[in-house]
Amino acid sequence: MSELVIITAAITGALPRKKDNPAVPVTPSEQVESTHEAFEAGASLVHVHVRAPDESPSSDPELFARVQEGVRKHCPGMIIQFSTGGRGREQSARGAMLGLRPDMASLATGSVNFPASIYENPPEFVEGLARTMLELGIKPEIEVFDVAMLYNAVALVKKGLLKAPLHVQFVLGIQNALPARRSVFDFLRSELAELMPEATWVAAGTGRFQWEVNQWCLEAGGHCRTGLEDNLRFDATRMATSNAELVKKIADGCERYGRRVATPAEARELLQLAPIGQAVH
């Protein structure tokens, strides 16, 4: 069990709008500022979605480039992870920004029902994204929204399209997908440990499950994800004022579980990414 905890800040996502919580950053300058605050609070990895001027999800590489440039400038060594997720974005455009060579990118390895839509990731499409990431030296974060996605990822390693050790994220609490139940969390961890013992892992709890899942991760030796993408509230009594406030909540809780927040350099080592100053861009 690693003493170190990589805290991921999922700053924006595809769904929340300013009307839902004014703290949601939607322009590149807001996103860079919010990321910097989260970085100062202890986040060593930022998960990036971008938005069009009307706040709808965008795949525009220019917007991703502006966020990446700002984060590199103001958050030295922070791991930058682009989303290739599908809410509101054309499948053909979802990998358009990978040519910018972020450190990491998300990769969902199967399709799943969301509350009002199907998140479509056909095998050929998944393999294409995996191949692009492999060619460009981008480390995927395997997004597991349903159990089959874990086994699909293992199969892609055997095909040579993914490199071990994997970094896997379990997403819990989305309606119609994996529930935020401790028994499910424990099952997923045990399966990953059996199939890919060297893999690193993180779990994301959506909505009201965010802090509960954060605590499970701290207790079980995993890494943590938080941020306004997944949850707009600090607790049951009020909205979160920033991504940094949610990051600080985890950082402040680490000591109770004998854990310590990883620096960007330590996070890069844990995820087997290029050291600070040696990344190939």
Salt bridges, closest charged atoms under 4 A:
GLU3 OE2 - ARG260 NE 3.85
ASP20 OD1 - LYS19 NZ 3.26
GLU30 OE1 - LYS18 NZ 3.18
GLU40 OE2 - HIS36 NE2 3.60
ASP103 OD2 - ARG268 NH2 3.25
GLU127 OE2 - LYS159 NZ 2.52
GLU141 OE2 - HIS167 NE2 3.38
ASP186 OD1 - ARG182 NE 3.00
ASP186 OD1 - ARG189 NH2 2.91
GLU219 OE1 - ARG182 NH1 3.46
GLU229 OE1 - HIS47 NE2 3.75
GLU229 OE2 - HIS49 NE2 3.34
GLU229 OE2 - ARG225 NH2 3.14
ASP230 OD2 - ARG225 NE 2.76
GLU245 OE2 - ARG238 NH2 2.60
ASP252 OD2 - LYS248 NZ 2.76
GLU266 OE2 - ARG260 NH2 2.98
